[in-house]
Amino acid sequence: MEIAVYIVGFLVFAGFAGYFYLMIRHPEWVGITGTSAKKTLKEHEEGAKVDDSDPFSSLPPKNNP
């Protein structure tokens, strides 16, 4: 019985840790509006200009060190 409590505790901890990882690295996957979603929303506003020459233009820019 004691081992079951430890296993459930570990699974709950691992679930929260996984969610926080996704929250930071891939916010759109967990329902948080990230930078790429905000850029896409801005492109859909009336009168906005969109550069269709680059299929990856909606991706957020990478910060190079």
mmCIF file of the N, C-alpha and C atoms, coordinates in Angstrom:
data_MODEL
# 
_entry.id   MODEL 
# 
loop_
_atom_site.group_PDB 
_atom_site.id 
_atom_site.type_symbol 
_atom_site.label_atom_id 
_atom_site.label_alt_id 
_atom_site.label_comp_id 
_atom_site.label_asym_id 
_atom_site.label_entity_id 
_atom_site.label_seq_id 
_atom_site.pdbx_PDB_ins_code 
_atom_site.Cartn_x 
_atom_site.Cartn_y 
_atom_site.Cartn_z 
_atom_site.occupancy 
_atom_site.B_iso_or_equiv 
_atom_site.pdbx_formal_charge 
_atom_site.auth_seq_id 
_atom_site.auth_comp_id 
_atom_site.auth_asym_id 
_atom_site.auth_atom_id 
_atom_site.pdbx_PDB_model_num 
ATOM 1   N N  . MET A 1 1  ? 0.828  -1.194 0.000   1.00 0.00 ? 1  MET A N  1 
ATOM 2   C CA . MET A 1 1  ? 0.000  0.000  0.000   1.00 0.00 ? 1  MET A CA 1 
ATOM 3   C C  . MET A 1 1  ? 0.874  1.260  0.000   1.00 0.00 ? 1  MET A C  1 
ATOM 4   N N  . GLU A 1 2  ? 1.970  1.195  0.719   1.00 0.00 ? 2  GLU A N  1 
ATOM 5   C CA . GLU A 1 2  ? 2.858  2.356  0.812   1.00 0.00 ? 2  GLU A CA 1 
ATOM 6   C C  . GLU A 1 2  ? 3.490  2.681  -0.544  1.00 0.00 ? 2  GLU A C  1 
ATOM 7   N N  . ILE A 1 3  ? 3.841  1.644  -1.288  1.00 0.00 ? 3  ILE A N  1 
ATOM 8   C CA . ILE A 1 3  ? 4.469  1.858  -2.590  1.00 0.00 ? 3  ILE A CA 1 
ATOM 9   C C  . ILE A 1 3  ? 3.496  2.525  -3.564  1.00 0.00 ? 3  ILE A C  1 
ATOM 10  N N  . ALA A 1 4  ? 2.220  2.224  -3.447  1.00 0.00 ? 4  ALA A N  1 
ATOM 11  C CA . ALA A 1 4  ? 1.217  2.840  -4.318  1.00 0.00 ? 4  ALA A CA 1 
ATOM 12  C C  . ALA A 1 4  ? 1.142  4.343  -4.077  1.00 0.00 ? 4  ALA A C  1 
ATOM 13  N N  . VAL A 1 5  ? 1.266  4.770  -2.847  1.00 0.00 ? 5  VAL A N  1 
ATOM 14  C CA . VAL A 1 5  ? 1.240  6.200  -2.529  1.00 0.00 ? 5  VAL A CA 1 
ATOM 15  C C  . VAL A 1 5  ? 2.434  6.889  -3.167  1.00 0.00 ? 5  VAL A C  1 
ATOM 16  N N  . TYR A 1 6  ? 3.605  6.255  -3.119  1.00 0.00 ? 6  TYR A N  1 
ATOM 17  C CA . TYR A 1 6  ? 4.797  6.842  -3.735  1.00 0.00 ? 6  TYR A CA 1 
ATOM 18  C C  . TYR A 1 6  ? 4.671  6.897  -5.261  1.00 0.00 ? 6  TYR A C  1 
ATOM 19  N N  . ILE A 1 7  ? 4.108  5.862  -5.848  1.00 0.00 ? 7  ILE A N  1 
ATOM 20  C CA . ILE A 1 7  ? 3.939  5.836  -7.304  1.00 0.00 ? 7  ILE A CA 1 
ATOM 21  C C  . ILE A 1 7  ? 2.962  6.916  -7.748  1.00 0.00 ? 7  ILE A C  1 
ATOM 22  N N  . VAL A 1 8  ? 1.839  7.041  -7.053  1.00 0.00 ? 8  VAL A N  1 
ATOM 23  C CA . VAL A 1 8  ? 0.854  8.078  -7.396  1.00 0.00 ? 8  VAL A CA 1 
ATOM 24  C C  . VAL A 1 8  ? 1.456  9.465  -7.189  1.00 0.00 ? 8  VAL A C  1 
ATOM 25  N N  . GLY A 1 9  ? 2.182  9.660  -6.110  1.00 0.00 ? 9  GLY A N  1 
ATOM 26  C CA . GLY A 1 9  ? 2.842  10.948 -5.865  1.00 0.00 ? 9  GLY A CA 1 
ATOM 27  C C  . GLY A 1 9  ? 3.828  11.289 -6.968  1.00 0.00 ? 9  GLY A C  1 
ATOM 28  N N  . PHE A 1 10 ? 4.612  10.300 -7.400  1.00 0.00 ? 10 PHE A N  1 
ATOM 29  C CA . PHE A 1 10 ? 5.565  10.532 -8.481  1.00 0.00 ? 10 PHE A CA 1 
ATOM 30  C C  . PHE A 1 10 ? 4.849  10.871 -9.787  1.00 0.00 ? 10 PHE A C  1 
ATOM 31  N N  . LEU A 1 11 ? 3.770  10.155 -10.090 1.00 0.00 ? 11 LEU A N  1 
ATOM 32  C CA . LEU A 1 11 ? 3.030  10.428 -11.325 1.00 0.00 ? 11 LEU A CA 1 
ATOM 33  C C  . LEU A 1 11 ? 2.405  11.823 -11.320 1.00 0.00 ? 11 LEU A C  1 
ATOM 34  N N  . VAL A 1 12 ? 1.894  12.251 -10.187 1.00 0.00 ? 12 VAL A N  1 
ATOM 35  C CA . VAL A 1 12 ? 1.334  13.611 -10.084 1.00 0.00 ? 12 VAL A CA 1 
ATOM 36  C C  . VAL A 1 12 ? 2.443  14.639 -10.278 1.00 0.00 ? 12 VAL A C  1 
ATOM 37  N N  . PHE A 1 13 ? 3.578  14.427 -9.625  1.00 0.00 ? 13 PHE A N  1 
ATOM 38  C CA . PHE A 1 13 ? 4.715  15.345 -9.775  1.00 0.00 ? 13 PHE A CA 1 
ATOM 39  C C  . PHE A 1 13 ? 5.192  15.382 -11.230 1.00 0.00 ? 13 PHE A C  1 
ATOM 40  N N  . ALA A 1 14 ? 5.314  14.208 -11.863 1.00 0.00 ? 14 ALA A N  1 
ATOM 41  C CA . ALA A 1 14 ? 5.767  14.150 -13.251 1.00 0.00 ? 14 ALA A CA 1 
ATOM 42  C C  . ALA A 1 14 ? 4.766  14.837 -14.185 1.00 0.00 ? 14 ALA A C  1 
ATOM 43  N N  . GLY A 1 15 ? 3.482  14.703 -13.901 1.00 0.00 ? 15 GLY A N  1 
ATOM 44  C CA . GLY A 1 15 ? 2.474  15.363 -14.720 1.00 0.00 ? 15 GLY A CA 1 
ATOM 45  C C  . GLY A 1 15 ? 2.569  16.882 -14.632 1.00 0.00 ? 15 GLY A C  1 
ATOM 46  N N  . PHE A 1 16 ? 2.728  17.385 -13.407 1.00 0.00 ? 16 PHE A N  1 
ATOM 47  C CA . PHE A 1 16 ? 2.873  18.835 -13.244 1.00 0.00 ? 16 PHE A CA 1 
ATOM 48  C C  . PHE A 1 16 ? 4.166  19.333 -13.881 1.00 0.00 ? 16 PHE A C  1 
ATOM 49  N N  . ALA A 1 17 ? 5.242  18.589 -13.707 1.00 0.00 ? 17 ALA A N  1 
ATOM 50  C CA . ALA A 1 17 ? 6.521  18.991 -14.297 1.00 0.00 ? 17 ALA A CA 1 
ATOM 51  C C  . ALA A 1 17 ? 6.417  19.011 -15.824 1.00 0.00 ? 17 ALA A C  1 
ATOM 52  N N  . GLY A 1 18 ? 5.765  18.021 -16.406 1.00 0.00 ? 18 GLY A N  1 
ATOM 53  C CA . GLY A 1 18 ? 5.585  17.997 -17.856 1.00 0.00 ? 18 GLY A CA 1 
ATOM 54  C C  . GLY A 1 18 ? 4.739  19.150 -18.350 1.00 0.00 ? 18 GLY A C  1 
ATOM 55  N N  . TYR A 1 19 ? 3.694  19.477 -17.607 1.00 0.00 ? 19 TYR A N  1 
ATOM 56  C CA . TYR A 1 19 ? 2.838  20.597 -18.001 1.00 0.00 ? 19 TYR A CA 1 
ATOM 57  C C  . TYR A 1 19 ? 3.607  21.913 -17.940 1.00 0.00 ? 19 TYR A C  1 
ATOM 58  N N  . PHE A 1 20 ? 4.397  22.115 -16.877 1.00 0.00 ? 20 PHE A N  1 
ATOM 59  C CA . PHE A 1 20 ? 5.174  23.353 -16.770 1.00 0.00 ? 20 PHE A CA 1 
ATOM 60  C C  . PHE A 1 20 ? 6.221  23.449 -17.869 1.00 0.00 ? 20 PHE A C  1 
ATOM 61  N N  . TYR A 1 21 ? 6.806  22.315 -18.240 1.00 0.00 ? 21 TYR A N  1 
ATOM 62  C CA . TYR A 1 21 ? 7.767  22.315 -19.346 1.00 0.00 ? 21 TYR A CA 1 
ATOM 63  C C  . TYR A 1 21 ? 7.075  22.763 -20.641 1.00 0.00 ? 21 TYR A C  1 
ATOM 64  N N  . LEU A 1 22 ? 5.906  22.181 -20.916 1.00 0.00 ? 22 LEU A N  1 
ATOM 65  C CA . LEU A 1 22 ? 5.171  22.562 -22.124 1.00 0.00 ? 22 LEU A CA 1 
ATOM 66  C C  . LEU A 1 22 ? 4.701  24.012 -22.054 1.00 0.00 ? 22 LEU A C  1 
ATOM 67  N N  . MET A 1 23 ? 4.348  24.482 -20.862 1.00 0.00 ? 23 MET A N  1 
ATOM 68  C CA . MET A 1 23 ? 3.921  25.869 -20.692 1.00 0.00 ? 23 MET A CA 1 
ATOM 69  C C  . MET A 1 23 ? 5.016  26.837 -21.129 1.00 0.00 ? 23 MET A C  1 
ATOM 70  N N  . ILE A 1 24 ? 6.255  26.486 -20.854 1.00 0.00 ? 24 ILE A N  1 
ATOM 71  C CA . ILE A 1 24 ? 7.372  27.377 -21.154 1.00 0.00 ? 24 ILE A CA 1 
ATOM 72  C C  . ILE A 1 24 ? 7.862  27.186 -22.587 1.00 0.00 ? 24 ILE A C  1 
ATOM 73  N N  . ARG A 1 25 ? 8.034  25.946 -23.024 1.00 0.00 ? 25 ARG A N  1 
ATOM 74  C CA . ARG A 1 25 ? 8.619  25.673 -24.329 1.00 0.00 ? 25 ARG A CA 1 
ATOM 75  C C  . ARG A 1 25 ? 7.623  25.746 -25.487 1.00 0.00 ? 25 ARG A C  1 
ATOM 76  N N  . HIS A 1 26 ? 6.393  25.252 -25.297 1.00 0.00 ? 26 HIS A N  1 
ATOM 77  C CA . HIS A 1 26 ? 5.389  25.196 -26.363 1.00 0.00 ? 26 HIS A CA 1 
ATOM 78  C C  . HIS A 1 26 ? 4.032  25.621 -25.800 1.00 0.00 ? 26 HIS A C  1 
ATOM 79  N N  . PRO A 1 27 ? 3.843  26.907 -25.562 1.00 0.00 ? 27 PRO A N  1 
ATOM 80  C CA . PRO A 1 27 ? 2.607  27.351 -24.900 1.00 0.00 ? 27 PRO A CA 1 
ATOM 81  C C  . PRO A 1 27 ? 1.337  27.074 -25.695 1.00 0.00 ? 27 PRO A C  1 
ATOM 82  N N  . GLU A 1 28 ? 1.422  27.072 -27.044 1.00 0.00 ? 28 GLU A N  1 
ATOM 83  C CA . GLU A 1 28 ? 0.219  26.825 -27.832 1.00 0.00 ? 28 GLU A CA 1 
ATOM 84  C C  . GLU A 1 28 ? -0.302 25.404 -27.639 1.00 0.00 ? 28 GLU A C  1 
ATOM 85  N N  . TRP A 1 29 ? 0.562  24.471 -27.301 1.00 0.00 ? 29 TRP A N  1 
ATOM 86  C CA . TRP A 1 29 ? 0.159  23.081 -27.123 1.00 0.00 ? 29 TRP A CA 1 
ATOM 87  C C  . TRP A 1 29 ? -0.740 22.899 -25.915 1.00 0.00 ? 29 TRP A C  1 
ATOM 88  N N  . VAL A 1 30 ? -0.630 23.795 -24.924 1.00 0.00 ? 30 VAL A N  1 
ATOM 89  C CA . VAL A 1 30 ? -1.430 23.660 -23.701 1.00 0.00 ? 30 VAL A CA 1 
ATOM 90  C C  . VAL A 1 30 ? -2.472 24.769 -23.576 1.00 0.00 ? 30 VAL A C  1 
ATOM 91  N N  . GLY A 1 31 ? -2.746 25.471 -24.685 1.00 0.00 ? 31 GLY A N  1 
ATOM 92  C CA . GLY A 1 31 ? -3.823 26.454 -24.691 1.00 0.00 ? 31 GLY A CA 1 
ATOM 93  C C  . GLY A 1 31 ? -3.441 27.853 -24.259 1.00 0.00 ? 31 GLY A C  1 
ATOM 94  N N  . ILE A 1 32 ? -2.160 28.158 -24.250 1.00 0.00 ? 32 ILE A N  1 
ATOM 95  C CA . ILE A 1 32 ? -1.700 29.492 -23.878 1.00 0.00 ? 32 ILE A CA 1 
ATOM 96  C C  . ILE A 1 32 ? -1.331 30.224 -25.167 1.00 0.00 ? 32 ILE A C  1 
ATOM 97  N N  . THR A 1 33 ? -1.750 31.452 -25.313 1.00 0.00 ? 33 THR A N  1 
ATOM 98  C CA . THR A 1 33 ? -1.456 32.216 -26.516 1.00 0.00 ? 33 THR A CA 1 
ATOM 99  C C  . THR A 1 33 ? -0.009 32.674 -26.462 1.00 0.00 ? 33 THR A C  1 
ATOM 100 N N  . GLY A 1 34 ? 0.823  32.082 -27.291 1.00 0.00 ? 34 GLY A N  1 
ATOM 101 C CA . GLY A 1 34 ? 2.239  32.425 -27.356 1.00 0.00 ? 34 GLY A CA 1 
ATOM 102 C C  . GLY A 1 34 ? 2.513  33.450 -28.436 1.00 0.00 ? 34 GLY A C  1 
ATOM 103 N N  . THR A 1 35 ? 3.793  33.667 -28.708 1.00 0.00 ? 35 THR A N  1 
ATOM 104 C CA . THR A 1 35 ? 4.185  34.703 -29.665 1.00 0.00 ? 35 THR A CA 1 
ATOM 105 C C  . THR A 1 35 ? 3.746  34.377 -31.081 1.00 0.00 ? 35 THR A C  1 
ATOM 106 N N  . SER A 1 36 ? 3.832  33.113 -31.491 1.00 0.00 ? 36 SER A N  1 
ATOM 107 C CA . SER A 1 36 ? 3.431  32.789 -32.864 1.00 0.00 ? 36 SER A CA 1 
ATOM 108 C C  . SER A 1 36 ? 1.922  32.917 -33.040 1.00 0.00 ? 36 SER A C  1 
ATOM 109 N N  . ALA A 1 37 ? 1.145  32.591 -32.006 1.00 0.00 ? 37 ALA A N  1 
ATOM 110 C CA . ALA A 1 37 ? -0.304 32.753 -32.102 1.00 0.00 ? 37 ALA A CA 1 
ATOM 111 C C  . ALA A 1 37 ? -0.677 34.237 -32.148 1.00 0.00 ? 37 ALA A C  1 
ATOM 112 N N  . LYS A 1 38 ? 0.016  35.051 -31.369 1.00 0.00 ? 38 LYS A N  1 
ATOM 113 C CA . LYS A 1 38 ? -0.263 36.489 -31.391 1.00 0.00 ? 38 LYS A CA 1 
ATOM 114 C C  . LYS A 1 38 ? 0.077  37.089 -32.752 1.00 0.00 ? 38 LYS A C  1 
ATOM 115 N N  . LYS A 1 39 ? 1.169  36.610 -33.367 1.00 0.00 ? 39 LYS A N  1 
ATOM 116 C CA . LYS A 1 39 ? 1.531  37.116 -34.690 1.00 0.00 ? 39 LYS A CA 1 
ATOM 117 C C  . LYS A 1 39 ? 0.486  36.701 -35.721 1.00 0.00 ? 39 LYS A C  1 
ATOM 118 N N  . THR A 1 40 ? -0.011 35.471 -35.631 1.00 0.00 ? 40 THR A N  1 
ATOM 119 C CA . THR A 1 40 ? -1.036 35.007 -36.556 1.00 0.00 ? 40 THR A CA 1 
ATOM 120 C C  . THR A 1 40 ? -2.319 35.808 -36.386 1.00 0.00 ? 40 THR A C  1 
ATOM 121 N N  . LEU A 1 41 ? -2.711 36.099 -35.152 1.00 0.00 ? 41 LEU A N  1 
ATOM 122 C CA . LEU A 1 41 ? -3.899 36.923 -34.919 1.00 0.00 ? 41 LEU A CA 1 
ATOM 123 C C  . LEU A 1 41 ? -3.726 38.312 -35.506 1.00 0.00 ? 41 LEU A C  1 
ATOM 124 N N  . LYS A 1 42 ? -2.527 38.875 -35.368 1.00 0.00 ? 42 LYS A N  1 
ATOM 125 C CA . LYS A 1 42 ? -2.272 40.208 -35.913 1.00 0.00 ? 42 LYS A CA 1 
ATOM 126 C C  . LYS A 1 42 ? -2.330 40.184 -37.440 1.00 0.00 ? 42 LYS A C  1 
ATOM 127 N N  . GLU A 1 43 ? -1.873 39.095 -38.057 1.00 0.00 ? 43 GLU A N  1 
ATOM 128 C CA . GLU A 1 43 ? -1.926 38.987 -39.514 1.00 0.00 ? 43 GLU A CA 1 
ATOM 129 C C  . GLU A 1 43 ? -3.358 38.866 -40.029 1.00 0.00 ? 43 GLU A C  1 
ATOM 130 N N  . HIS A 1 44 ? -4.268 38.399 -39.198 1.00 0.00 ? 44 HIS A N  1 
ATOM 131 C CA . HIS A 1 44 ? -5.657 38.231 -39.626 1.00 0.00 ? 44 HIS A CA 1 
ATOM 132 C C  . HIS A 1 44 ? -6.509 39.482 -39.412 1.00 0.00 ? 44 HIS A C  1 
ATOM 133 N N  . GLU A 1 45 ? -5.938 40.531 -38.843 1.00 0.00 ? 45 GLU A N  1 
ATOM 134 C CA . GLU A 1 45 ? -6.680 41.782 -38.692 1.00 0.00 ? 45 GLU A CA 1 
ATOM 135 C C  . GLU A 1 45 ? -6.920 42.386 -40.069 1.00 0.00 ? 45 GLU A C  1 
ATOM 136 N N  . GLU A 1 46 ? -8.000 43.139 -40.184 1.00 0.00 ? 46 GLU A N  1 
ATOM 137 C CA . GLU A 1 46 ? -8.348 43.761 -41.451 1.00 0.00 ? 46 GLU A CA 1 
ATOM 138 C C  . GLU A 1 46 ? -7.299 44.799 -41.829 1.00 0.00 ? 46 GLU A C  1 
ATOM 139 N N  . GLY A 1 47 ? -6.830 44.713 -43.059 1.00 0.00 ? 47 GLY A N  1 
ATOM 140 C CA . GLY A 1 47 ? -5.843 45.667 -43.556 1.00 0.00 ? 47 GLY A CA 1 
ATOM 141 C C  . GLY A 1 47 ? -4.405 45.267 -43.280 1.00 0.00 ? 47 GLY A C  1 
ATOM 142 N N  . ALA A 1 48 ? -4.182 44.130 -42.638 1.00 0.00 ? 48 ALA A N  1 
ATOM 143 C CA . ALA A 1 48 ? -2.817 43.693 -42.344 1.00 0.00 ? 48 ALA A CA 1 
ATOM 144 C C  . ALA A 1 48 ? -2.170 43.122 -43.593 1.00 0.00 ? 48 ALA A C  1 
ATOM 145 N N  . LYS A 1 49 ? -0.870 43.336 -43.729 1.00 0.00 ? 49 LYS A N  1 
ATOM 146 C CA . LYS A 1 49 ? -0.125 42.796 -44.859 1.00 0.00 ? 49 LYS A CA 1 
ATOM 147 C C  . LYS A 1 49 ? 0.602  41.545 -44.393 1.00 0.00 ? 49 LYS A C  1 
ATOM 148 N N  . VAL A 1 50 ? 0.535  40.513 -45.236 1.00 0.00 ? 50 VAL A N  1 
ATOM 149 C CA . VAL A 1 50 ? 1.144  39.229 -44.906 1.00 0.00 ? 50 VAL A CA 1 
ATOM 150 C C  . VAL A 1 50 ? 2.162  38.880 -45.977 1.00 0.00 ? 50 VAL A C  1 
ATOM 151 N N  . ASP A 1 51 ? 3.335  38.429 -45.542 1.00 0.00 ? 51 ASP A N  1 
ATOM 152 C CA . ASP A 1 51 ? 4.380  37.985 -46.466 1.00 0.00 ? 51 ASP A CA 1 
ATOM 153 C C  . ASP A 1 51 ? 4.214  36.487 -46.678 1.00 0.00 ? 51 ASP A C  1 
ATOM 154 N N  . ASP A 1 52 ? 3.600  36.093 -47.804 1.00 0.00 ? 52 ASP A N  1 
ATOM 155 C CA . ASP A 1 52 ? 3.361  34.687 -48.096 1.00 0.00 ? 52 ASP A CA 1 
ATOM 156 C C  . ASP A 1 52 ? 4.554  33.997 -48.754 1.00 0.00 ? 52 ASP A C  1 
ATOM 157 N N  . SER A 1 53 ? 5.631  34.727 -49.001 1.00 0.00 ? 53 SER A N  1 
ATOM 158 C CA . SER A 1 53 ? 6.777  34.115 -49.662 1.00 0.00 ? 53 SER A CA 1 
ATOM 159 C C  . SER A 1 53 ? 7.522  33.161 -48.725 1.00 0.00 ? 53 SER A C  1 
ATOM 160 N N  . ASP A 1 54 ? 7.387  33.359 -47.431 1.00 0.00 ? 54 ASP A N  1 
ATOM 161 C CA . ASP A 1 54 ? 8.071  32.513 -46.457 1.00 0.00 ? 54 ASP A CA 1 
ATOM 162 C C  . ASP A 1 54 ? 7.034  31.701 -45.682 1.00 0.00 ? 54 ASP A C  1 
ATOM 163 N N  . PRO A 1 55 ? 6.979  30.369 -45.866 1.00 0.00 ? 55 PRO A N  1 
ATOM 164 C CA . PRO A 1 55 ? 5.966  29.570 -45.165 1.00 0.00 ? 55 PRO A CA 1 
ATOM 165 C C  . PRO A 1 55 ? 6.173  29.525 -43.661 1.00 0.00 ? 55 PRO A C  1 
ATOM 166 N N  . PHE A 1 56 ? 7.364  29.870 -43.195 1.00 0.00 ? 56 PHE A N  1 
ATOM 167 C CA . PHE A 1 56 ? 7.651  29.839 -41.768 1.00 0.00 ? 56 PHE A CA 1 
ATOM 168 C C  . PHE A 1 56 ? 7.633  31.237 -41.159 1.00 0.00 ? 56 PHE A C  1 
ATOM 169 N N  . SER A 1 57 ? 6.984  32.193 -41.816 1.00 0.00 ? 57 SER A N  1 
ATOM 170 C CA . SER A 1 57 ? 6.987  33.569 -41.328 1.00 0.00 ? 57 SER A CA 1 
ATOM 171 C C  . SER A 1 57 ? 6.185  33.732 -40.038 1.00 0.00 ? 57 SER A C  1 
ATOM 172 N N  . SER A 1 58 ? 5.298  32.780 -39.718 1.00 0.00 ? 58 SER A N  1 
ATOM 173 C CA . SER A 1 58 ? 4.518  32.907 -38.491 1.00 0.00 ? 58 SER A CA 1 
ATOM 174 C C  . SER A 1 58 ? 5.246  32.350 -37.285 1.00 0.00 ? 58 SER A C  1 
ATOM 175 N N  . LEU A 1 59 ? 6.411  31.723 -37.510 1.00 0.00 ? 59 LEU A N  1 
ATOM 176 C CA . LEU A 1 59 ? 7.176  31.201 -36.377 1.00 0.00 ? 59 LEU A CA 1 
ATOM 177 C C  . LEU A 1 59 ? 7.897  32.342 -35.669 1.00 0.00 ? 59 LEU A C  1 
ATOM 178 N N  . PRO A 1 60 ? 8.048  32.240 -34.344 1.00 0.00 ? 60 PRO A N  1 
ATOM 179 C CA . PRO A 1 60 ? 8.741  33.302 -33.622 1.00 0.00 ? 60 PRO A CA 1 
ATOM 180 C C  . PRO A 1 60 ? 10.226 33.305 -33.984 1.00 0.00 ? 60 PRO A C  1 
ATOM 181 N N  . PRO A 1 61 ? 10.871 34.466 -33.943 1.00 0.00 ? 61 PRO A N  1 
ATOM 182 C CA . PRO A 1 61 ? 12.299 34.521 -34.287 1.00 0.00 ? 61 PRO A CA 1 
ATOM 183 C C  . PRO A 1 61 ? 13.121 33.800 -33.214 1.00 0.00 ? 61 PRO A C  1 
ATOM 184 N N  . LYS A 1 62 ? 14.199 33.171 -33.648 1.00 0.00 ? 62 LYS A N  1 
ATOM 185 C CA . LYS A 1 62 ? 15.108 32.509 -32.726 1.00 0.00 ? 62 LYS A CA 1 
ATOM 186 C C  . LYS A 1 62 ? 16.110 33.512 -32.191 1.00 0.00 ? 62 LYS A C  1 
ATOM 187 N N  . ASN A 1 63 ? 16.370 33.424 -30.904 1.00 0.00 ? 63 ASN A N  1 
ATOM 188 C CA . ASN A 1 63 ? 17.374 34.308 -30.296 1.00 0.00 ? 63 ASN A CA 1 
ATOM 189 C C  . ASN A 1 63 ? 18.733 33.620 -30.371 1.00 0.00 ? 63 ASN A C  1 
ATOM 190 N N  . ASN A 1 64 ? 19.570 34.107 -31.235 1.00 0.00 ? 64 ASN A N  1 
ATOM 191 C CA . ASN A 1 64 ? 20.902 33.530 -31.381 1.00 0.00 ? 64 ASN A CA 1 
ATOM 192 C C  . ASN A 1 64 ? 21.865 34.221 -30.436 1.00 0.00 ? 64 ASN A C  1 
ATOM 193 N N  . PRO A 1 65 ? 22.642 33.439 -29.687 1.00 0.00 ? 65 PRO A N  1 
ATOM 194 C CA . PRO A 1 65 ? 23.593 34.063 -28.746 1.00 0.00 ? 65 PRO A CA 1 
ATOM 195 C C  . PRO A 1 65 ? 24.772 34.674 -29.448 1.00 0.00 ? 65 PRO A C  1 
# 
